[in-house]
């Protein structure tokens, strides 16, 4: 067997393990893989919608012509608020992540594979802390005694 066959077999084993062991939520939970997914999402946004929004904004500015009644009256230089519009659109898009990049290059998922146990412990601690906080907020009778005769709580 050659080195390339051994590498491809180990890669395919890693891919199978990644698919069986981790979900999108797991990839988003790990800071290293989340950053990669966010960067890829922004790149995809830049490739697809960014230029369309710029063209729309420019056409709208030209159509309005800087008229007094224009919503773009303060944009005398043109394209001044285009970045704001792009940011607004990006902010309200429903995120769609593609974890195929980790299956194509399993080494990118290394931060998740190595620190997964710690992340699970952290998630469990956060869940327990939230449960404790929720209990304290909803338990309005904390520190009170229940009077069975009147069926009310008293301090």
ABEGO torsion letter per residue (X at the ends): XBAAAAAAAAAAAAAAAAAAABBAAAAAABAAAAAAAAAAAAAAAAAAAAAAAAAAAAAAAAAAGGBAABAAAABAAEGAAAAAAAAAAAAABBBBBBAAAAAABAAAAAAAAAAAAAAAAAAAAAAAAAAAAAAAAABAABGBBBBAAAGBBBX
